[in-house]
Amino acid sequence: MNREDRKVAEAVKRELPAIARAVDAIVEAMRGGGRLIYVGAGSSGRMAVLDAAEVPPTFGVPHGAIRAFIAGGRQAVTGAVEGAEDAAHAGVTALRGARVGKGDVVLGIAASGTTPYVLAAIKYARGRGATTIAITSNEQMPLAKLAKIAINVEIGPEVLTGSTRLKAGTAQKMVLNMLSTAAMVKLGHAYENLMIDAVLTNEKLQERAVRILMEASGASVSAAEDALRAAGHNMRVGLVMLKLGVGAGEARKKLAGARGDLRRALGE
């Protein structure tokens, strides 16, 4: 298994141009107020749900900006739902309920490229004018041909024949990591390689926020703690305070004047 897993990164590397195009499409849509919406079934759907759940708290974007639909609904996240992936109408119903439209990006994930739930969803999204992206393991399959941008990570046969939770699942996770992280960075939700917009929901993350402010500004522990507290635990505001030597109110004004562009607010 380890020997086969080594092939995954190389297979993903071959798809970097398509991944880059997909990132640009996601950024363009979200800058215009659109959403990134994943659709998948089984293991692929669970990968989608995981990414959609983790991105908002990591990058401080609203949960509604990134959504995921899995065949069979919530029950399918933790267990198998018989026949769910074959229910093409359910994929359409999910996107219709989400009011998918022209400004959105809909990303279908299916290693086989033939899952009815995903195919129907992508076809519906195309009809609604949304930008469509596919992650598959075979460029000859229907999903790859249906989507505007196809990311075809051809990883070869699995050690356990037919088990797409192995190399195919690893490849999907790697691609999703790239798509969502690169898009969020391009949208300004990071400062250099630091999670400047992370939502500070627990003590561990608050401690991490202090370290982030220290690294980004060169400030001491106490200075970073004081700035974070004064900023209402908003790292963007805290960083402007530390780097420009201003108070929280002035830092907020500078960010507002820069329309949220952190580097512009810092004069960088």
C-alpha positions as CSV (number, residue, x, y, z in Angstrom):
1,M,0.0,0.0,0.0
2,N,2.8,2.4,0.8
3,R,4.4,1.8,-2.6
4,E,1.2,2.5,-4.3
5,D,0.5,5.6,-2.3
6,R,3.8,7.1,-3.5
7,K,2.2,7.3,-6.9
8,V,-0.6,9.6,-5.8
9,A,1.4,12.8,-5.5
10,E,2.9,12.4,-9.0
11,A,-0.5,11.8,-10.4
12,V,-1.8,14.9,-8.8
13,K,1.2,16.8,-10.1
14,R,0.2,16.0,-13.6
15,E,-3.1,17.8,-13.0
16,L,-1.6,21.0,-11.6
17,P,-2.6,23.1,-14.7
18,A,-6.3,22.0,-14.3
19,I,-6.1,22.5,-10.6
20,A,-4.8,26.1,-11.2
21,R,-7.7,26.8,-13.6
22,A,-10.1,25.5,-11.0
23,V,-8.6,27.7,-8.3
24,D,-9.0,30.8,-10.5
25,A,-12.6,29.9,-11.3
26,I,-13.4,29.5,-7.6
27,V,-11.7,32.9,-6.7
28,E,-13.5,34.7,-9.5
29,A,-16.9,33.3,-8.3
30,M,-16.3,34.0,-4.6
31,R,-15.1,37.5,-5.3
32,G,-18.4,38.1,-7.0
33,G,-20.4,36.8,-4.1
34,G,-20.8,33.3,-5.4
35,R,-20.4,30.0,-3.5
36,L,-18.3,26.9,-3.8
37,I,-20.5,23.9,-3.7
38,Y,-19.4,20.3,-3.5
39,V,-21.4,17.2,-4.5
40,G,-20.3,13.6,-4.0
41,A,-21.3,10.2,-2.8
42,G,-19.8,7.7,-0.5
43,S,-16.1,8.2,0.3
44,S,-16.0,11.1,-2.2
45,G,-18.9,12.8,-0.6
46,R,-17.3,12.5,2.9
47,M,-14.1,14.1,1.6
48,A,-16.3,17.0,0.3
49,V,-18.2,17.3,3.6
50,L,-14.9,17.4,5.5
51,D,-13.4,20.1,3.4
52,A,-16.5,22.2,3.5
53,A,-16.6,21.9,7.3
54,E,-13.0,22.8,7.9
55,V,-12.5,25.8,5.5
56,P,-14.8,28.4,7.2
57,P,-13.2,28.2,10.7
58,T,-9.7,28.0,9.2
59,F,-10.1,31.1,6.9
60,G,-12.9,33.0,8.6
61,V,-15.4,32.8,5.7
62,P,-19.2,32.3,6.3
63,H,-20.3,28.7,6.4
64,G,-22.7,29.4,3.6
65,A,-19.9,30.3,1.3
66,I,-18.8,26.7,1.0
67,R,-21.3,23.9,1.0
68,A,-21.3,20.2,0.5
69,F,-24.0,17.8,-0.5
70,I,-23.6,14.0,-0.1
71,A,-25.9,11.4,-1.6
72,G,-28.0,10.1,1.2
73,G,-27.8,13.3,3.3
74,R,-26.3,13.5,6.8
75,Q,-26.9,9.9,7.5
76,A,-24.4,9.0,4.7
77,V,-21.6,10.9,6.5
78,T,-21.2,8.2,9.1
79,G,-22.7,5.2,7.4
80,A,-23.7,3.7,4.1
81,V,-27.1,4.6,2.6
82,E,-28.2,1.9,0.2
83,G,-28.8,3.2,-3.4
84,A,-28.2,6.8,-2.5
85,E,-25.5,7.4,-5.2
86,D,-27.9,6.1,-7.9
87,A,-30.6,8.6,-7.0
88,A,-30.0,11.1,-9.8
89,H,-33.0,13.2,-8.9
90,A,-31.6,13.8,-5.4
91,G,-28.6,15.5,-6.8
92,V,-30.8,17.9,-8.7
93,T,-33.1,18.4,-5.7
94,A,-30.1,19.4,-3.5
95,L,-28.9,22.0,-5.9
96,R,-32.3,23.3,-6.6
97,G,-32.9,23.8,-2.9
98,A,-29.6,25.6,-2.6
99,R,-30.7,27.9,-5.5
100,V,-27.5,27.3,-7.5
101,G,-27.0,29.9,-10.1
102,K,-24.7,31.7,-12.5
103,G,-22.3,33.1,-9.9
104,D,-21.6,29.8,-8.2
105,V,-19.0,27.0,-8.7
106,V,-20.2,23.4,-8.4
107,L,-17.6,20.8,-8.0
108,G,-18.5,17.1,-8.5
109,I,-16.3,14.4,-7.0
110,A,-16.5,10.8,-8.2
111,A,-13.5,8.5,-8.7
112,S,-15.4,6.5,-11.3
113,G,-16.8,9.5,-13.0
114,T,-20.2,7.7,-13.5
115,T,-22.1,8.3,-10.2
116,P,-25.7,9.2,-11.2
117,Y,-26.2,11.6,-8.2
118,V,-23.1,13.6,-9.1
119,L,-23.7,13.5,-12.9
120,A,-27.2,14.8,-12.5
121,A,-26.1,17.6,-10.1
122,I,-23.4,18.8,-12.5
123,K,-25.7,18.7,-15.5
124,Y,-28.3,20.7,-13.5
125,A,-25.6,23.2,-12.4
126,R,-24.5,23.7,-16.0
127,G,-28.0,24.4,-17.0
128,R,-28.2,27.0,-14.3
129,G,-25.1,28.7,-15.6
130,A,-22.8,27.8,-12.7
131,T,-19.1,27.0,-13.4
132,T,-18.6,23.2,-13.1
133,I,-15.5,21.4,-12.0
134,A,-15.0,17.6,-11.8
135,I,-12.5,15.5,-9.8
136,T,-12.3,12.0,-11.2
137,S,-9.8,9.2,-11.9
138,N,-10.5,8.8,-15.6
139,E,-10.7,11.5,-18.2
140,Q,-12.8,9.2,-20.5
141,M,-15.7,9.0,-18.0
142,P,-19.0,11.1,-18.3
143,L,-18.3,13.4,-15.4
144,A,-14.9,14.5,-16.9
145,K,-16.6,15.3,-20.2
146,L,-19.6,17.1,-18.6
147,A,-17.7,19.6,-16.4
148,K,-16.1,22.8,-17.7
149,I,-12.9,22.0,-15.8
150,A,-11.9,18.4,-15.3
151,I,-9.2,17.3,-12.8
152,N,-8.4,13.7,-13.8
153,V,-6.1,12.1,-11.3
154,E,-5.3,8.8,-12.8
155,I,-3.8,6.7,-10.0
156,G,-4.0,3.3,-11.5
157,P,-5.5,0.1,-9.9
158,E,-6.1,0.0,-6.2
159,V,-4.3,-2.6,-4.0
160,L,-7.8,-3.7,-3.0
161,T,-9.6,-3.8,-6.3
162,G,-12.5,-1.3,-6.5
163,S,-12.0,0.3,-3.1
164,T,-11.9,4.0,-4.0
165,R,-11.3,5.1,-0.5
166,L,-7.6,4.2,-0.9
167,K,-5.5,6.0,-3.6
168,A,-8.5,7.6,-5.2
169,G,-9.6,9.0,-1.8
170,T,-6.1,10.2,-1.0
171,A,-5.9,12.0,-4.3
172,Q,-9.3,13.6,-3.8
173,K,-8.2,14.9,-0.4
174,M,-4.9,16.3,-1.8
175,V,-6.8,18.1,-4.6
176,L,-9.4,19.5,-2.3
177,N,-6.7,20.8,0.0
178,M,-5.1,22.6,-2.9
179,L,-8.3,24.0,-4.3
180,S,-9.7,25.4,-1.1
181,T,-6.5,26.5,0.5
182,A,-5.1,28.2,-2.7
183,A,-8.4,29.9,-3.3
184,M,-8.7,31.2,0.2
185,V,-5.1,32.5,0.1
186,K,-5.8,34.3,-3.2
187,L,-8.9,35.8,-1.7
188,G,-6.7,37.3,1.0
189,H,-7.6,35.1,3.9
190,A,-3.9,34.5,4.8
191,Y,-1.0,36.8,5.6
192,E,2.1,35.2,4.0
193,N,1.7,31.6,5.2
194,L,-0.2,32.5,8.4
195,M,-3.9,31.8,9.2
196,I,-4.7,35.4,9.9
197,D,-8.5,34.9,9.6
198,A,-8.8,31.7,11.7
199,V,-11.9,31.7,14.0
200,L,-10.6,31.6,17.6
201,T,-13.1,29.2,19.1
202,N,-11.0,27.6,21.8
203,E,-8.0,28.2,24.0
204,K,-5.6,26.4,21.7
205,L,-6.5,28.6,18.8
206,Q,-6.2,31.7,20.9
207,E,-2.7,30.7,21.9
208,R,-1.9,30.1,18.2
209,A,-3.3,33.5,17.3
210,V,-0.7,35.1,19.7
211,R,2.1,33.1,18.0
212,I,0.8,34.2,14.6
213,L,0.8,37.9,15.6
214,M,4.3,37.5,17.1
215,E,5.7,35.9,13.9
216,A,4.0,38.4,11.6
217,S,5.0,41.5,13.5
218,G,8.1,40.6,15.5
219,A,6.3,41.7,18.7
220,S,6.8,40.2,22.1
221,V,4.4,37.7,23.7
222,S,2.9,40.4,26.0
223,A,2.5,42.9,23.2
224,A,0.8,40.3,20.9
225,E,-1.5,39.3,23.8
226,D,-2.5,42.9,24.5
227,A,-3.1,43.7,20.9
228,L,-5.3,40.6,20.4
229,R,-7.3,41.4,23.5
230,A,-7.8,45.1,22.4
231,A,-8.7,44.0,18.9
232,G,-11.5,41.8,20.2
233,H,-9.6,38.7,19.1
234,N,-9.5,39.8,15.5
235,M,-6.0,39.0,14.2
236,R,-6.3,41.4,11.3
237,V,-7.0,44.3,13.5
238,G,-4.3,43.1,16.0
239,L,-1.7,42.9,13.2
240,V,-2.4,46.4,11.9
241,M,-2.1,47.7,15.5
242,L,1.3,46.0,16.1
243,K,2.9,46.8,12.7
244,L,1.6,50.4,12.5
245,G,1.7,51.3,16.2
246,V,-2.0,52.4,16.2
247,G,-5.0,51.7,18.5
248,A,-7.8,49.3,17.7
249,G,-10.1,52.0,16.4
250,E,-7.6,53.4,14.0
251,A,-6.6,49.9,12.9
252,R,-10.3,49.2,12.0
253,K,-10.5,52.4,10.1
254,K,-7.5,51.5,8.0
255,L,-8.9,48.1,7.2
256,A,-12.3,49.6,6.3
257,G,-10.5,52.2,4.1
258,A,-8.7,49.3,2.4
259,R,-11.9,47.4,2.0
260,G,-10.5,44.6,4.1
261,D,-7.3,44.2,2.1
262,L,-4.8,43.6,4.9
263,R,-1.6,44.3,2.9
264,R,-3.1,47.5,1.5
265,A,-4.1,48.6,5.0
266,L,-0.5,47.9,6.1
267,G,0.9,49.9,3.2
268,E,2.7,46.8,1.9
